[in-house]
Amino acid sequence: MQAVLEPNYIAADQMSRRVARRMVEAGWGRIVNVTTKLDTMNRAHTSPYGASKAALEMATEVWAKEVEGTGLTINIVNPGAGANTPGMADEMRAMSREGPAPRLVEPEEMVAPLLYVVSREAANVNGWRFDANLWNASLPPAQAACQAGRPAGFEMHTQPA
């Protein structure tokens, strides 16, 4: 469990804490976390991986609120679907025996949303998650961001009366 929590949550928490103060003092900075698609976080048999990414998702939402208006922004860029990495590719190949294999997101598809969130153009974009698989590179970056983004964290659902 520790081997999963360390890189997926604890390292991001410690690194963010170490650099955030200097970025706030400078009046500008960008922290970008990498999570996973939301339905991977709560899928059966994904603990502790899914839980560690869910923790990072919620922490990003909280941290973004804490730095609001300081010039530092904290956002998420994630594949939005399975990424074509060795572990995920193996899992998708196994799943494809049961039906058509889903499209895997190539790692380079993360570049356009990443470049946007670290740009000065995104100075007021804070506390958002961007799914690379939804990013339309033929659009201007701000417009692509509108299509591929949503607030970080999880929607609150109320119980029916």
N, C-alpha and C positions, 0 to 999 in steps of 0.2 A: 504494500500500500504506500509506504513512504517513497518508494522509487517512482510512483506515479504522481503523488502530491507535490514532491519537491520541484520537478520541472514545470508542472502544469499550473500550480497556484503559488506555492511558497516563494519560488524564485521571482515571479512577477511582482509579488507583494513587496519583497525585500528590495528589489531593484527600483521599483516605483518610489518607495519611501526614501531611498538614497538620492534619487535625482530630482524629485518633485520640488523640494525646498529651493534648490538652486534655480530651477526653471521659473518658479514663482518669483524669486528675487530678481531674475532677469526680465520678467514680464513677458516671457515667451517660451514655449516648449511644447513638445508633443510626446505623449506616451501612447503606444499602440499595442494592444493585447491581441493575442490570437486565441480564439475559442474554437468551437465546433458548431455544427448546426444544432438547433434547439432540440430536435427530436432524437439526436444522438445522446444528449445529456441524460434523458430519462428512459432510454431504451433498455430493455432487460439485458442483463449480462454485460453492462458497460461500467459497472462500479469497480474500482474507484475512479476510472477515467472520466466518465460522464459527470460524476459529482465534483471532481476537481475543476472541470471546465465550467460547470454551473457556478461554483464558488467564484471563479475568475469573472464570469459574466456579471454576477451581482456586485462584486467588489468594484468592477469598472463603473457600474452605475453609481455606486456610493462615492467613489473617489472623484468622479466627474462633478458631482454636486458639491463636493468639498472645495474644489478648485475653481468653481464658476466665477468668471469675471477677473481672473488673475493673469490671463494670457496663456496659461497652460491648458491644453485640452487632452482628454483621455478618451480614446475610442477603441473599437474592436474591428478588426478585419478578419474574416474567416472564410473558408472555402464555400460554405453554404450547401455543400454536398460532399460526398466522399472525395477525398483528395488522392490524386495519383501518386501515392507514396507507397513504399514496399508493403507495409502492414495492411493498409487499406486496400491496395490492389489485390492482395491475396484474399482478403475477406470478400471483395466484390466478385472475384472469380468463383469463389465457393458459392456465393449467392446466385450467380448466373446459371448454375446447374438447375435451379428451380424456375428459371424464366429469363427474360432478357436482362442483360447486365445494365445497370444504371450508368449514365455518363459520369466519368470521374473528372474532377476539376484538376487541370494541370497547375502545378505550383506557380508558373509564371502568370497565371490569371489573377493572382493576388497582387501583382505589381501596381496596376492602375488604381484600385481603391486605396492601396497603401500610399502611393504618391499623392493622391488627393488629400487624405487626412493629415499628412505631414506638411501640406502646402500652406502658404499664407491665405490662399483663397478659402481655406476651410477654418479660418480663425474663429468663427462662431459655431463651429460644429464640435460639440462636446457631449459625451455620453451617448454616442450612437454606435450601432453595429452595422457593418456593411458585408453583405454576402457576395463574394466574388463571382459566384455562378449567375448572379442577377445583374452584374455590372455590364452595361452596354457601352463598349469602348468607342462606338461610332457617335455617341452623344458627347456634348461638352461635359467635363467632369462634374460640375455641380448638378446638372440634369441627371447624369448617370447615378449620382449619389442619391438623388430623390427616389429613383426607382429601386435601388439596391439596399437602401438603408431603412432602419427603424430604430427607435430608442433601445439602448442596451437594457438588459434585465428581462424580467418576465412580466407579462400582463397579469394584473390582479383580477381574479374572478371572484364574484360574490356568490354566495349560496342563494338559491331561489327561496323566496319567502314562504 
